[in-house]
Amino acid sequence: MKAMVLHAHRQPLSLENRPEPEPGPGMLRIRVLACAVCRTDLHVVDGELPPGPLPIVPGHEVVGVVEALGAGVAGPPPGARVGVAWLAHACGGCPYCAARRENLCDAPAFTGYTRDGGFATHLLAEAAFVFPLDEAADPVATAPLMCAGLIGWRSLRIAGPADRLGLYGFGAAAHIIAQVARWQGREVYAFTRPGDTQAQRLALSLGAAWAGDSDTPPPCPLDAAILFAPVGALVPAALRAVRKGGSVVCAGIHMSDIPAFAYSLLWQERRLVSVANLTREDGREFLAIAPRAGVRTVTVPYPLARANEALADLREGRVAGAAVLVP
């Protein structure tokens, strides 16, 4: 098998040949058809998360085909199309798992961070943590749903009722969840990097009522805002944009420091909350809703060997929609 491997943070991935992995008990070997590139992959590569094991193969938005089953696995069978997401394992025994909040598990594992991920031709995954997929679905178009879509869905649910929804950072996650929000009958207001007219045009083409720079106030008060951009300075801006009783949801796993802001921005029962990881229930819900909502992803495919280029393009804001690696 071939894999793009991270040996040191803030260094390019290296293309390597490795033996095909053998699935142990409860595991599957999956042949990767496509793996989307997530901003969390950038945080892993750039060393912005708590240190994980190295070397590591990044990538956690995987669409693939089951090739082999480990001991004790009844299915999915070889040949089945499956998706692999960020949450690779939850202990099942801690208080959070017992409360059906496995996204907060005390002893989790994560694809592409603590376990080798999908920037490869093959990977191993726990059978209990993969999602069955429609075999007729386009792998490249489906791959971004496995994290950008899932975390966007969880963020939308946590934001609560919101007729007017602001999305800060109009990339892979926002362009997916904007379509779901429009299907639900909400108005969407898209905030991009200043001057990013390409992302603004994409937002408007997907039905946004307004699109503008992130340092510009919206034309009307918002009921809620979701921050996909990992920029702490946007938190007070979003609080300023939401009405009394509104919500601001921080959807990223990493964010730059939030600057001090006046209490008056939070007062009047505004809520500031974060989203952590996802649950398998989130995945089942969203993957059932996405086709009903008519979600269509905008993707930029890259060969596996150009993973470093895909990461650089994402880092510099040169990707409209989602970058996807195709082995």
C-alpha beads as a LAMMPS data file, in Angstrom:
LAMMPS data file: protein, C-alpha beads

327 atoms
326 bonds

1 atom types
1 bond types

-500.0 500.0 xlo xhi
-500.0 500.0 ylo yhi
-500.0 500.0 zlo zhi

Masses

1 110.0

Atoms # bond

1 1 1 0.000 0.000 0.000
2 1 1 0.993 3.642 -0.385
3 1 1 0.554 6.261 2.312
4 1 1 1.356 9.916 2.913
5 1 1 3.080 9.903 6.306
6 1 1 3.703 12.684 8.827
7 1 1 7.022 12.163 10.637
8 1 1 7.424 15.611 12.199
9 1 1 5.040 18.514 12.741
10 1 1 5.234 21.427 10.330
11 1 1 7.078 19.220 7.834
12 1 1 5.811 17.863 4.494
13 1 1 4.231 14.431 4.388
14 1 1 6.301 11.738 2.703
15 1 1 4.942 9.190 0.210
16 1 1 5.874 5.708 1.427
17 1 1 5.293 2.077 0.539
18 1 1 4.021 -0.031 3.432
19 1 1 2.740 -3.595 3.813
20 1 1 -1.037 -3.876 3.609
21 1 1 -2.345 -3.891 7.207
22 1 1 -4.005 -7.002 8.591
23 1 1 -7.242 -6.393 10.499
24 1 1 -7.269 -7.572 14.107
25 1 1 -10.355 -8.504 16.141
26 1 1 -13.241 -6.160 15.494
27 1 1 -11.408 -4.399 12.659
28 1 1 -11.821 -4.002 8.907
29 1 1 -9.285 -3.386 6.176
30 1 1 -10.661 -0.783 3.798
31 1 1 -9.425 0.166 0.337
32 1 1 -9.647 3.940 0.108
33 1 1 -11.590 5.375 -2.826
34 1 1 -11.405 8.997 -1.680
35 1 1 -10.383 10.981 1.389
36 1 1 -11.322 14.620 1.842
37 1 1 -8.848 17.041 3.384
38 1 1 -10.111 18.708 6.553
39 1 1 -8.866 21.747 8.441
40 1 1 -8.304 19.370 11.360
41 1 1 -5.698 17.611 9.189
42 1 1 -3.918 20.963 9.019
43 1 1 -4.012 21.222 12.810
44 1 1 -2.529 17.704 13.067
45 1 1 0.225 18.437 10.543
46 1 1 1.011 21.850 12.032
47 1 1 1.199 20.492 15.596
48 1 1 -1.643 22.666 16.865
49 1 1 -3.370 19.829 18.743
50 1 1 -2.097 18.010 21.844
51 1 1 0.777 15.751 20.726
52 1 1 -0.297 12.447 19.208
53 1 1 1.789 9.491 18.057
54 1 1 4.257 9.953 15.199
55 1 1 4.651 8.862 12.512
56 1 1 0.979 9.075 11.581
57 1 1 -1.056 8.935 8.371
58 1 1 -3.570 11.845 8.473
59 1 1 -7.049 11.841 6.974
60 1 1 -10.466 11.139 8.489
61 1 1 -13.063 11.795 5.768
62 1 1 -12.832 8.447 4.054
63 1 1 -14.975 6.607 1.535
64 1 1 -13.773 3.105 0.785
65 1 1 -14.539 -0.536 0.122
66 1 1 -14.235 -3.291 2.716
67 1 1 -11.504 -5.739 1.720
68 1 1 -11.008 -7.976 4.772
69 1 1 -12.627 -8.648 8.152
70 1 1 -10.877 -9.317 11.436
71 1 1 -11.882 -11.962 13.955
72 1 1 -15.364 -11.573 15.381
73 1 1 -16.606 -9.213 12.680
74 1 1 -19.884 -10.228 11.077
75 1 1 -20.071 -7.285 8.701
76 1 1 -20.130 -5.162 6.694
77 1 1 -19.056 -7.785 4.172
78 1 1 -16.151 -7.560 1.713
79 1 1 -17.114 -5.333 -1.190
80 1 1 -19.393 -3.103 0.871
81 1 1 -19.025 0.680 0.518
82 1 1 -18.383 2.377 3.869
83 1 1 -17.442 5.744 5.328
84 1 1 -14.860 6.373 8.038
85 1 1 -15.026 9.515 10.184
86 1 1 -12.983 11.280 12.881
87 1 1 -14.216 9.241 15.875
88 1 1 -12.427 5.914 15.528
89 1 1 -13.228 4.436 18.944
90 1 1 -15.066 5.198 22.172
91 1 1 -14.549 3.209 25.354
92 1 1 -18.238 2.561 26.007
93 1 1 -17.729 2.551 29.772
94 1 1 -17.030 6.105 30.909
95 1 1 -19.814 8.407 32.199
96 1 1 -19.976 10.245 28.859
97 1 1 -20.411 7.073 26.824
98 1 1 -23.027 5.863 29.315
99 1 1 -24.912 9.115 28.751
100 1 1 -24.787 8.655 24.935
101 1 1 -22.214 11.440 24.643
102 1 1 -19.424 9.356 23.127
103 1 1 -18.037 12.473 21.441
104 1 1 -16.754 13.392 24.940
105 1 1 -15.401 9.889 25.730
106 1 1 -12.587 9.797 28.293
107 1 1 -10.566 7.249 26.280
108 1 1 -11.256 7.850 22.587
109 1 1 -9.269 7.205 19.438
110 1 1 -9.339 9.408 16.345
111 1 1 -8.785 8.551 12.695
112 1 1 -5.735 10.258 11.250
113 1 1 -4.610 11.579 14.645
114 1 1 -4.158 8.702 17.090
115 1 1 -4.699 5.990 14.445
116 1 1 -3.504 5.949 10.847
117 1 1 -6.037 7.530 8.549
118 1 1 -7.105 7.822 4.950
119 1 1 -4.244 9.648 3.211
120 1 1 -3.395 6.183 1.882
121 1 1 -4.585 3.415 -0.379
122 1 1 -5.712 1.324 2.632
123 1 1 -6.534 1.779 6.303
124 1 1 -7.895 -0.152 9.268
125 1 1 -11.097 0.865 11.044
126 1 1 -13.304 -0.600 13.743
127 1 1 -16.354 -2.243 12.194
128 1 1 -18.562 -0.666 14.864
129 1 1 -17.475 2.840 13.842
130 1 1 -17.926 2.793 10.067
131 1 1 -21.022 4.004 8.233
132 1 1 -22.731 2.030 5.440
133 1 1 -22.918 4.058 2.242
134 1 1 -24.851 3.873 -1.002
135 1 1 -22.659 2.027 -3.480
136 1 1 -23.930 4.244 -6.294
137 1 1 -22.702 7.430 -4.590
138 1 1 -19.696 9.244 -6.037
139 1 1 -16.795 8.674 -3.575
140 1 1 -15.224 12.088 -4.210
141 1 1 -18.523 13.910 -3.679
142 1 1 -19.353 11.834 -0.585
143 1 1 -16.007 12.062 1.246
144 1 1 -16.519 15.630 2.596
145 1 1 -19.743 14.528 4.269
146 1 1 -17.754 12.330 6.659
147 1 1 -16.475 15.247 8.747
148 1 1 -17.310 18.609 7.196
149 1 1 -20.902 17.460 6.878
150 1 1 -21.079 15.676 10.227
151 1 1 -19.544 18.456 12.318
152 1 1 -21.662 20.990 10.456
153 1 1 -24.780 18.983 11.272
154 1 1 -23.887 18.720 14.970
155 1 1 -23.153 22.458 15.051
156 1 1 -26.477 23.260 13.399
157 1 1 -28.353 21.172 15.951
158 1 1 -26.532 22.820 18.853
159 1 1 -27.232 26.283 17.445
160 1 1 -30.929 25.573 17.928
161 1 1 -33.837 27.283 16.185
162 1 1 -32.492 30.065 13.996
163 1 1 -34.384 31.622 11.105
164 1 1 -31.337 33.749 10.276
165 1 1 -28.094 31.789 10.470
166 1 1 -24.593 33.205 10.046
167 1 1 -21.735 30.985 8.853
168 1 1 -18.232 32.313 9.468
169 1 1 -15.635 30.700 7.203
170 1 1 -17.322 29.490 4.024
171 1 1 -15.321 26.361 3.217
172 1 1 -16.042 22.639 3.179
173 1 1 -18.309 22.480 6.237
174 1 1 -20.183 25.718 5.641
175 1 1 -20.966 25.025 1.990
176 1 1 -22.552 21.709 3.007
177 1 1 -24.517 22.880 6.019
178 1 1 -25.710 25.992 4.169
179 1 1 -27.601 23.666 1.841
180 1 1 -29.192 21.823 4.770
181 1 1 -30.138 25.116 6.419
182 1 1 -31.737 26.384 3.215
183 1 1 -33.651 23.089 2.873
184 1 1 -34.931 23.663 6.414
185 1 1 -36.200 27.088 5.388
186 1 1 -33.559 29.227 7.110
187 1 1 -31.892 32.342 5.738
188 1 1 -28.109 31.951 5.474
189 1 1 -25.597 34.775 5.858
190 1 1 -22.069 33.833 4.760
191 1 1 -18.908 35.464 6.122
192 1 1 -15.599 34.854 4.336
193 1 1 -12.007 35.993 4.532
194 1 1 -11.944 39.668 3.533
195 1 1 -11.861 39.921 -0.237
196 1 1 -12.606 36.224 -0.898
197 1 1 -15.089 36.879 -3.673
198 1 1 -14.822 33.275 -4.904
199 1 1 -16.224 31.910 -1.624
200 1 1 -18.848 34.663 -1.552
201 1 1 -20.017 33.752 -5.045
202 1 1 -20.202 30.084 -3.998
203 1 1 -22.329 31.002 -0.971
204 1 1 -24.738 33.047 -3.074
205 1 1 -24.972 30.272 -5.659
206 1 1 -26.042 27.895 -2.857
207 1 1 -28.875 30.176 -1.810
208 1 1 -27.296 32.443 0.798
209 1 1 -29.293 35.623 1.349
210 1 1 -26.095 37.633 1.817
211 1 1 -22.334 37.070 1.585
212 1 1 -19.588 39.394 2.707
213 1 1 -16.297 39.856 4.512
214 1 1 -15.985 38.526 8.068
215 1 1 -15.121 42.014 9.347
216 1 1 -18.409 43.397 7.972
217 1 1 -21.616 43.323 10.053
218 1 1 -24.579 41.501 8.503
219 1 1 -27.468 43.551 7.124
220 1 1 -29.766 42.380 9.942
221 1 1 -29.415 40.741 13.379
222 1 1 -28.799 36.982 13.300
223 1 1 -30.527 34.355 15.422
224 1 1 -27.390 32.205 15.564
225 1 1 -23.911 31.973 14.104
226 1 1 -21.556 29.043 13.561
227 1 1 -17.816 29.658 13.406
228 1 1 -15.953 27.241 11.134
229 1 1 -12.984 29.573 10.753
230 1 1 -10.431 28.909 13.554
231 1 1 -10.031 32.616 14.291
232 1 1 -10.676 33.662 17.870
233 1 1 -11.182 37.300 16.890
234 1 1 -14.400 36.265 15.126
235 1 1 -16.045 35.275 18.422
236 1 1 -16.782 38.844 19.585
237 1 1 -17.712 39.767 16.012
238 1 1 -20.260 36.953 15.910
239 1 1 -21.626 37.840 19.360
240 1 1 -22.053 41.381 18.113
241 1 1 -23.982 40.076 15.091
242 1 1 -26.512 37.908 16.959
243 1 1 -29.659 39.232 18.585
244 1 1 -30.618 38.959 22.244
245 1 1 -30.989 35.283 23.159
246 1 1 -28.938 34.231 20.141
247 1 1 -26.248 31.541 19.962
248 1 1 -22.663 31.471 18.739
249 1 1 -21.248 27.995 18.108
250 1 1 -17.508 27.385 17.744
251 1 1 -17.268 24.348 15.493
252 1 1 -13.512 23.829 15.209
253 1 1 -11.260 21.524 17.210
254 1 1 -8.679 24.319 17.416
255 1 1 -8.978 28.100 17.468
256 1 1 -6.605 30.989 17.996
257 1 1 -6.986 32.828 21.296
258 1 1 -10.232 34.696 21.803
259 1 1 -9.532 38.361 22.599
260 1 1 -11.056 40.064 25.609
261 1 1 -14.469 41.536 24.902
262 1 1 -17.061 43.545 26.773
263 1 1 -19.538 41.555 28.834
264 1 1 -22.325 43.464 27.095
265 1 1 -21.713 41.306 23.980
266 1 1 -22.581 38.159 25.931
267 1 1 -25.273 39.676 28.120
268 1 1 -29.006 39.393 27.346
269 1 1 -28.827 35.600 27.299
270 1 1 -26.597 35.156 24.308
271 1 1 -24.916 31.720 24.361
272 1 1 -21.332 30.893 23.420
273 1 1 -20.729 27.146 23.068
274 1 1 -18.278 24.761 21.412
275 1 1 -18.721 21.543 19.486
276 1 1 -16.470 18.573 20.233
277 1 1 -16.066 15.700 17.794
278 1 1 -19.226 13.804 16.832
279 1 1 -21.232 10.710 17.677
280 1 1 -22.217 7.791 15.518
281 1 1 -25.814 8.907 15.942
282 1 1 -24.858 12.256 14.385
283 1 1 -23.499 10.335 11.425
284 1 1 -26.564 8.187 10.944
285 1 1 -28.864 11.214 11.173
286 1 1 -26.908 13.378 8.787
287 1 1 -26.251 10.702 6.159
288 1 1 -29.998 10.082 6.033
289 1 1 -30.808 13.797 5.761
290 1 1 -28.145 14.823 3.199
291 1 1 -29.821 13.185 0.173
292 1 1 -33.252 14.448 1.229
293 1 1 -31.828 17.961 1.458
294 1 1 -30.268 17.595 -1.992
295 1 1 -26.751 18.272 -0.696
296 1 1 -24.212 18.603 -3.502
297 1 1 -20.586 19.040 -2.538
298 1 1 -18.168 21.244 -4.430
299 1 1 -14.849 19.391 -4.610
300 1 1 -11.324 19.802 -5.934
301 1 1 -9.693 16.366 -6.476
302 1 1 -5.941 15.783 -5.994
303 1 1 -3.895 12.618 -6.524
304 1 1 -2.711 11.069 -3.260
305 1 1 0.907 12.050 -3.964
306 1 1 -0.135 15.733 -4.031
307 1 1 -1.462 15.723 -0.463
308 1 1 1.034 18.408 0.556
309 1 1 -0.251 20.656 -2.214
310 1 1 -3.840 20.079 -1.103
311 1 1 -2.926 20.974 2.492
312 1 1 -1.126 24.122 1.348
313 1 1 -4.058 25.206 -0.812
314 1 1 -6.427 24.701 2.123
315 1 1 -4.112 26.593 4.479
316 1 1 -3.930 29.575 2.117
317 1 1 -7.645 29.636 1.322
318 1 1 -7.252 28.612 -2.302
319 1 1 -9.865 25.823 -2.205
320 1 1 -13.505 26.604 -2.960
321 1 1 -15.464 23.825 -1.313
322 1 1 -13.500 20.729 -0.290
323 1 1 -10.157 19.273 -1.370
324 1 1 -10.302 15.492 -1.868
325 1 1 -7.430 13.029 -2.277
326 1 1 -7.975 10.180 -4.726
327 1 1 -5.492 7.272 -4.396

Bonds

1 1 1 2
2 1 2 3
3 1 3 4
4 1 4 5
5 1 5 6
6 1 6 7
7 1 7 8
8 1 8 9
9 1 9 10
10 1 10 11
11 1 11 12
12 1 12 13
13 1 13 14
14 1 14 15
15 1 15 16
16 1 16 17
17 1 17 18
18 1 18 19
19 1 19 20
20 1 20 21
21 1 21 22
22 1 22 23
23 1 23 24
24 1 24 25
25 1 25 26
26 1 26 27
27 1 27 28
28 1 28 29
29 1 29 30
30 1 30 31
31 1 31 32
32 1 32 33
33 1 33 34
34 1 34 35
35 1 35 36
36 1 36 37
37 1 37 38
38 1 38 39
39 1 39 40
40 1 40 41
41 1 41 42
42 1 42 43
43 1 43 44
44 1 44 45
45 1 45 46
46 1 46 47
47 1 47 48
48 1 48 49
49 1 49 50
50 1 50 51
51 1 51 52
52 1 52 53
53 1 53 54
54 1 54 55
55 1 55 56
56 1 56 57
57 1 57 58
58 1 58 59
59 1 59 60
60 1 60 61
61 1 61 62
62 1 62 63
63 1 63 64
64 1 64 65
65 1 65 66
66 1 66 67
67 1 67 68
68 1 68 69
69 1 69 70
70 1 70 71
71 1 71 72
72 1 72 73
73 1 73 74
74 1 74 75
75 1 75 76
76 1 76 77
77 1 77 78
78 1 78 79
79 1 79 80
80 1 80 81
81 1 81 82
82 1 82 83
83 1 83 84
84 1 84 85
85 1 85 86
86 1 86 87
87 1 87 88
88 1 88 89
89 1 89 90
90 1 90 91
91 1 91 92
92 1 92 93
93 1 93 94
94 1 94 95
95 1 95 96
96 1 96 97
97 1 97 98
98 1 98 99
99 1 99 100
100 1 100 101
101 1 101 102
102 1 102 103
103 1 103 104
104 1 104 105
105 1 105 106
106 1 106 107
107 1 107 108
108 1 108 109
109 1 109 110
110 1 110 111
111 1 111 112
112 1 112 113
113 1 113 114
114 1 114 115
115 1 115 116
116 1 116 117
117 1 117 118
118 1 118 119
119 1 119 120
120 1 120 121
121 1 121 122
122 1 122 123
123 1 123 124
124 1 124 125
125 1 125 126
126 1 126 127
127 1 127 128
128 1 128 129
129 1 129 130
130 1 130 131
131 1 131 132
132 1 132 133
133 1 133 134
134 1 134 135
135 1 135 136
136 1 136 137
137 1 137 138
138 1 138 139
139 1 139 140
140 1 140 141
141 1 141 142
142 1 142 143
143 1 143 144
144 1 144 145
145 1 145 146
146 1 146 147
147 1 147 148
148 1 148 149
149 1 149 150
150 1 150 151
151 1 151 152
152 1 152 153
153 1 153 154
154 1 154 155
155 1 155 156
156 1 156 157
157 1 157 158
158 1 158 159
159 1 159 160
160 1 160 161
161 1 161 162
162 1 162 163
163 1 163 164
164 1 164 165
165 1 165 166
166 1 166 167
167 1 167 168
168 1 168 169
169 1 169 170
170 1 170 171
171 1 171 172
172 1 172 173
173 1 173 174
174 1 174 175
175 1 175 176
176 1 176 177
177 1 177 178
178 1 178 179
179 1 179 180
180 1 180 181
181 1 181 182
182 1 182 183
183 1 183 184
184 1 184 185
185 1 185 186
186 1 186 187
187 1 187 188
188 1 188 189
189 1 189 190
190 1 190 191
191 1 191 192
192 1 192 193
193 1 193 194
194 1 194 195
195 1 195 196
196 1 196 197
197 1 197 198
198 1 198 199
199 1 199 200
200 1 200 201
201 1 201 202
202 1 202 203
203 1 203 204
204 1 204 205
205 1 205 206
206 1 206 207
207 1 207 208
208 1 208 209
209 1 209 210
210 1 210 211
211 1 211 212
212 1 212 213
213 1 213 214
214 1 214 215
215 1 215 216
216 1 216 217
217 1 217 218
218 1 218 219
219 1 219 220
220 1 220 221
221 1 221 222
222 1 222 223
223 1 223 224
224 1 224 225
225 1 225 226
226 1 226 227
227 1 227 228
228 1 228 229
229 1 229 230
230 1 230 231
231 1 231 232
232 1 232 233
233 1 233 234
234 1 234 235
235 1 235 236
236 1 236 237
237 1 237 238
238 1 238 239
239 1 239 240
240 1 240 241
241 1 241 242
242 1 242 243
243 1 243 244
244 1 244 245
245 1 245 246
246 1 246 247
247 1 247 248
248 1 248 249
249 1 249 250
250 1 250 251
251 1 251 252
252 1 252 253
253 1 253 254
254 1 254 255
255 1 255 256
256 1 256 257
257 1 257 258
258 1 258 259
259 1 259 260
260 1 260 261
261 1 261 262
262 1 262 263
263 1 263 264
264 1 264 265
265 1 265 266
266 1 266 267
267 1 267 268
268 1 268 269
269 1 269 270
270 1 270 271
271 1 271 272
272 1 272 273
273 1 273 274
274 1 274 275
275 1 275 276
276 1 276 277
277 1 277 278
278 1 278 279
279 1 279 280
280 1 280 281
281 1 281 282
282 1 282 283
283 1 283 284
284 1 284 285
285 1 285 286
286 1 286 287
287 1 287 288
288 1 288 289
289 1 289 290
290 1 290 291
291 1 291 292
292 1 292 293
293 1 293 294
294 1 294 295
295 1 295 296
296 1 296 297
297 1 297 298
298 1 298 299
299 1 299 300
300 1 300 301
301 1 301 302
302 1 302 303
303 1 303 304
304 1 304 305
305 1 305 306
306 1 306 307
307 1 307 308
308 1 308 309
309 1 309 310
310 1 310 311
311 1 311 312
312 1 312 313
313 1 313 314
314 1 314 315
315 1 315 316
316 1 316 317
317 1 317 318
318 1 318 319
319 1 319 320
320 1 320 321
321 1 321 322
322 1 322 323
323 1 323 324
324 1 324 325
325 1 325 326
326 1 326 327
